[in-house]
């Protein structure tokens, strides 16, 4: 519900709580990665996707969201270089 309402910080907190109960559920990590992307927290999103890919090396959502995280990190790096 938080994600649907655009409340990404709240969603991140709930997903983090879920992880305490189940560290192997990939969906929790890919969903939290999506929230991190919406919050421009690319490094955190990349880490969640890396974790998923260690468990399930063919997870398409993790690959896609990690690619978005890398893209965000590249754009940020480019913007920092231009300052």
Secondary structure, 3 states (H helix, E strand, C coil): CCCCCCCHHHHHHHHHHHHHHCCCCHHHHHHHHHHHHHCCCHHHHHHHHHHHHHHCCCCHHHHHHHHHHHHHHHHHHHHHHCC
